[in-house]
Amino acid sequence: MAVQLDDAGDKTAPQTGKGGAPPARRSPRSPARRSPHPLARRSPHPPARRSPHPPARRAPYLLLLPALLATAVLLGWPMARNILLSFQNLNMKELIQHLTDWRGTGNYQEILGSEQFWRVTLRTIVFTAVNVALIMVLGVLIGLLLARLGKKMRLTLSLALVLAWAMPVIAATTVFQWLFDSRYGVVNWLLDRLGWDAMAHYDWVGTQLSTFFVITVLIVWQSLPFVALNLYAATTTIPKELYEAARMDGAGTWKVFTCVTFPFLKPFFLATTFLEIIWVFKAFPQIFAINEGGPDRLTETLPIYAFTEGVGNLHFGMGAAISLLTIVVLLAMTAYYLRLTLKQEQQEENEL
């Protein structure tokens, strides 16, 4: 009897599943399988595989490496040498004897304390502002004219603009020197024929205003093709439905420009104005070839001033310091312009 009780105690009670069904047997080798969660289904988009060739990601950087090295050699090294020269007293004596006379910040103190530097800086800023305003206004008008002309007239005007843009700077400057020559210039001859006898032998480079007038005409003439052709190309991206809707609402030419063209091409205007500021500010060959900053150095801008002090007067350290200050002034102008544009864009976003 005791044996039977012991045998009964050794046996385990049978386990039953839900509803009294016997539990399923599990293989001792295979792990328990769990039913997949209804939300954990297989994604229709398989996970992205890693590239089997990691060096392929470095290919763009390797392709950029030659250009970066060339930029560092052709621009970085001269800039570093210029910075070192700006802290030296380098004249013809030191240059011939290979002497290094460190002056510290003496060049910068002398320049910043000079009235001539601030006078030239103000003149350069005003000169840049006037030229950029004329370039943008006239360039926009010519670009809009290209958009309205027929195919033949548009092609003719575009070819004329491209030829003006392709002419070398010195060649164009020489042509303008001939045009405004006091004795044999076409401009004086034409004004004389129109009844202005006093302009028969007028010296266009004899005064400050007349010299700046010739330089401004030259620079504006050289810059117009860039603005006009780019504006015409940008207008082709504006949907024609916008113009048709504006005209149906009774909008005139000026209203169409301010409500359709200008808002749509605002990034173009900002970028082009920024580029023209840089291009006009650093203009050197036009001013120097016309009259070398004369008369009496009254048409000197900062690039001409740096060249005159550095190469003309053989004060190379002083010229290097002026050139670096010119870059600083240009960066300050562009930073101020970009700040205004970003602030205006932020205000427009807040209004929307």
C-alpha positions in Angstrom: 0.0 0.0 0.0 2.8 2.3 0.9 4.6 1.5 -2.3 1.5 2.4 -4.3 1.3 5.7 -2.5 4.9 6.4 -3.1 4.5 5.6 -6.8 1.5 7.9 -7.0 3.5 10.7 -5.3 6.3 10.3 -7.8 4.0 10.8 -10.8 3.4 14.4 -11.9 -0.1 15.5 -12.4 -1.0 15.9 -16.0 -1.0 19.5 -17.3 -3.9 20.7 -19.3 -4.1 23.6 -21.7 -6.9 26.1 -22.2 -10.2 24.4 -22.3 -8.8 21.2 -20.9 -6.8 20.4 -24.1 -3.4 18.7 -23.6 -0.5 21.1 -24.0 1.5 20.9 -27.2 4.8 19.2 -27.0 7.9 21.2 -27.6 11.0 19.9 -29.1 14.0 20.1 -26.7 16.2 21.4 -29.6 14.0 24.0 -31.1 13.3 27.2 -29.2 9.7 28.3 -28.4 8.1 30.1 -31.3 6.1 33.2 -30.5 3.2 34.3 -32.6 4.0 37.6 -34.4 2.3 40.7 -33.1 -0.2 42.0 -35.6 1.6 45.4 -35.6 5.0 43.8 -36.1 4.4 42.7 -39.7 7.1 42.9 -42.3 7.6 46.3 -43.6 7.0 46.7 -47.4 10.2 48.7 -47.6 13.2 46.6 -46.6 15.9 48.4 -44.5 18.6 50.1 -46.6 21.7 48.0 -46.9 25.0 49.5 -46.2 27.2 50.1 -49.2 29.6 47.2 -49.7 32.2 49.8 -50.9 32.8 52.5 -48.2 35.6 54.1 -50.3 32.9 55.1 -52.9 31.6 57.7 -50.4 35.0 59.4 -50.4 35.1 59.8 -54.2 33.5 63.2 -54.3 35.9 64.5 -51.7 38.8 63.1 -53.6 37.6 64.8 -56.8 37.4 68.1 -55.0 40.9 67.7 -53.5 42.8 69.0 -56.6 40.6 72.2 -56.8 41.0 72.8 -53.1 44.8 72.4 -53.3 45.0 74.8 -56.3 42.9 77.3 -54.4 45.1 77.0 -51.3 48.2 77.5 -53.4 47.0 80.3 -55.7 44.9 82.2 -53.2 45.8 81.1 -49.7 49.6 81.5 -50.0 49.5 85.0 -51.6 47.0 86.0 -48.9 49.3 84.7 -46.2 52.3 86.5 -47.7 50.3 89.7 -48.0 49.4 89.5 -44.3 53.0 89.2 -43.4 54.0 92.1 -45.6 51.5 94.3 -44.0 53.4 94.1 -40.7 56.7 95.0 -42.3 58.5 98.2 -43.4 59.3 97.0 -46.9 60.7 99.6 -49.2 63.2 99.4 -52.1 66.2 99.3 -49.7 64.8 96.3 -47.8 63.7 94.6 -51.0 67.2 94.8 -52.6 69.1 93.8 -49.5 66.6 91.1 -48.5 66.1 92.7 -45.1 63.1 92.1 -42.9 62.1 95.1 -40.9 59.1 94.2 -38.7 56.9 97.2 -37.9 54.1 95.6 -36.1 50.8 97.4 -36.5 52.5 100.6 -37.5 51.3 100.5 -41.1 47.7 100.1 -40.0 47.9 102.9 -37.4 49.3 105.2 -40.0 46.6 104.3 -42.6 43.7 104.5 -40.1 45.0 107.9 -38.9 45.2 109.3 -42.4 42.4 111.5 -43.7 43.2 110.3 -47.2 42.2 106.7 -46.4 38.8 107.7 -45.1 38.2 110.1 -47.9 39.0 107.4 -50.5 36.9 104.9 -48.6 33.8 107.1 -48.7 34.5 107.9 -52.3 34.6 104.2 -53.1 31.4 103.4 -51.3 29.5 106.2 -53.1 31.0 105.2 -56.4 30.0 101.6 -55.9 26.4 102.5 -54.8 25.8 104.8 -57.9 27.2 102.2 -60.3 25.3 99.3 -58.9 22.0 101.2 -58.8 22.4 102.2 -62.5 23.5 98.7 -63.5 20.5 97.0 -61.8 17.9 99.5 -63.1 19.1 99.5 -66.7 19.8 95.8 -66.7 16.3 95.0 -65.5 14.8 97.2 -68.1 16.8 95.6 -70.9 16.0 92.1 -69.5 12.3 92.8 -69.5 12.6 94.2 -73.0 14.2 91.0 -74.2 11.2 89.1 -72.8 8.8 91.2 -74.9 10.7 91.3 -78.2 10.2 88.9 -81.0 12.6 86.1 -81.8 14.7 88.0 -84.4 15.0 91.2 -82.4 15.7 89.2 -79.3 18.4 87.3 -81.0 20.0 90.5 -82.4 20.0 92.3 -79.0 21.3 89.2 -77.2 24.2 88.9 -79.7 25.0 92.6 -79.1 25.0 92.1 -75.3 27.1 89.0 -75.6 29.7 90.8 -77.7 29.8 93.6 -75.2 30.3 91.1 -72.4 33.0 89.2 -74.2 35.1 92.3 -75.0 38.3 92.4 -72.8 38.3 95.0 -70.1 41.5 96.8 -71.4 40.2 96.8 -75.0 36.9 98.3 -74.0 38.7 100.9 -71.8 40.9 101.8 -74.8 37.8 102.3 -77.0 36.2 104.6 -74.4 39.4 106.6 -74.3 39.2 107.2 -78.0 35.5 108.0 -77.8 36.0 110.7 -75.1 39.3 112.0 -76.4 39.5 115.8 -76.2 40.8 116.4 -79.7 39.7 113.4 -81.8 36.9 111.9 -79.8 33.6 111.0 -81.4 31.6 112.3 -78.4 33.0 115.8 -78.6 32.5 115.8 -82.4 28.9 114.7 -82.0 28.1 117.3 -79.3 29.7 120.0 -81.4 27.5 119.0 -84.3 24.4 119.1 -82.1 25.2 122.8 -81.3 27.3 122.5 -78.1 30.3 124.5 -79.4 31.9 124.5 -75.9 32.2 120.7 -76.0 34.4 120.7 -79.2 37.6 120.2 -77.3 36.3 119.4 -73.8 38.7 117.4 -71.6 36.7 114.6 -70.1 39.5 113.6 -67.7 40.3 117.1 -66.5 37.9 117.2 -63.6 36.7 114.8 -60.9 33.1 114.6 -62.0 33.7 114.3 -65.7 36.3 111.5 -65.1 33.9 109.6 -62.9 31.2 110.1 -65.5 33.4 108.4 -68.2 34.3 105.6 -65.8 30.7 105.1 -64.7 29.5 104.8 -68.4 32.3 102.3 -69.0 31.6 100.1 -66.0 27.8 100.2 -66.5 28.2 99.3 -70.2 30.3 96.3 -69.3 28.0 95.1 -66.6 24.6 95.4 -68.3 24.8 92.2 -70.3 25.3 90.0 -67.2 22.2 91.4 -65.5 20.0 91.7 -68.6 20.7 88.2 -69.9 20.3 86.6 -66.5 17.1 88.4 -65.9 15.6 87.3 -69.2 16.6 83.7 -68.5 14.9 84.0 -65.1 11.7 85.4 -66.5 11.3 82.3 -68.7 10.7 80.3 -65.5 7.7 82.4 -64.4 4.4 80.6 -65.3 2.5 82.5 -67.9 -0.7 81.9 -66.1 0.4 84.4 -63.4 0.7 87.2 -66.0 -2.6 86.3 -67.6 -4.3 86.3 -64.2 -2.8 89.7 -63.4 -3.9 91.2 -66.7 -7.4 89.8 -66.2 -7.5 91.6 -62.9 -6.7 94.9 -64.7 -3.1 95.2 -63.6 -0.8 97.5 -65.6 2.8 97.0 -66.5 4.2 98.4 -63.3 1.7 96.4 -61.2 2.5 93.2 -63.0 6.2 93.8 -62.4 5.8 94.6 -58.7 3.2 91.8 -58.0 4.4 89.0 -60.2 7.9 89.5 -61.6 9.7 91.0 -58.7 8.4 88.6 -55.9 9.0 85.6 -58.1 12.6 86.7 -59.0 13.5 88.2 -55.7 16.3 85.7 -55.1 17.8 86.6 -58.4 17.8 90.3 -57.6 19.5 89.7 -54.2 22.2 87.5 -55.7 22.9 89.7 -58.7 23.1 92.9 -56.6 25.5 91.1 -54.3 27.8 90.1 -57.1 27.7 93.5 -58.7 28.7 95.2 -55.4 31.8 93.0 -55.3 32.6 93.5 -59.0 32.3 97.3 -59.0 34.0 97.8 -55.6 37.1 96.0 -56.8 37.2 97.6 -60.2 40.8 98.5 -61.0 41.7 98.4 -64.7 38.9 100.8 -65.9 39.8 103.5 -63.4 43.6 103.1 -63.7 43.6 103.0 -67.5 41.3 106.1 -67.9 43.4 108.5 -65.8 45.3 106.5 -63.2 43.1 107.9 -60.4 43.6 111.5 -61.5 43.3 114.4 -61.7 45.3 115.1 -58.5 44.2 111.6 -57.2 40.6 112.8 -57.0 39.2 109.6 -58.6 41.2 107.1 -56.6 39.3 104.2 -55.1 40.6 101.8 -52.6 42.2 99.4 -55.1 43.9 102.3 -56.9 45.0 103.8 -53.6 46.6 100.5 -52.5 48.4 100.2 -55.9 49.6 103.8 -55.8 51.0 103.6 -52.2 52.4 100.1 -52.7 53.9 100.0 -56.2 53.9 103.6 -57.2 55.5 105.0 -54.0 57.5 101.8 -53.3 55.9 101.3 -49.9 55.0 97.7 -50.3 54.2 97.1 -46.6 51.8 100.0 -46.7 50.2 98.8 -49.9 49.7 95.4 -48.4 48.0 96.9 -45.4 45.7 99.0 -47.5 44.7 96.0 -49.6 43.8 94.0 -46.5 41.8 96.9 -45.2 40.0 97.1 -48.6 39.0 93.4 -48.1 37.7 94.2 -44.6 35.6 97.2 -45.9 34.2 95.0 -48.7 33.3 92.3 -46.2 31.6 94.8 -44.0 29.6 96.2 -46.9 28.5 92.7 -48.0 27.7 91.6 -44.5 25.5 94.7 -44.0 23.7 94.0 -47.2 23.1 90.4 -46.4 21.9 91.3 -43.0 19.3 93.7 -44.5 18.1 91.1 -47.0 17.8 88.4 -44.4 16.0 90.7 -42.0 13.6 91.7 -44.8 12.9 88.0 -45.7 12.3 87.2 -42.0 9.7 90.1 -41.8 8.0 88.8 -44.9 7.8 85.3 -43.4 6.3 86.7 -40.2 3.7 88.6 -42.2 2.7 85.5 -44.0 
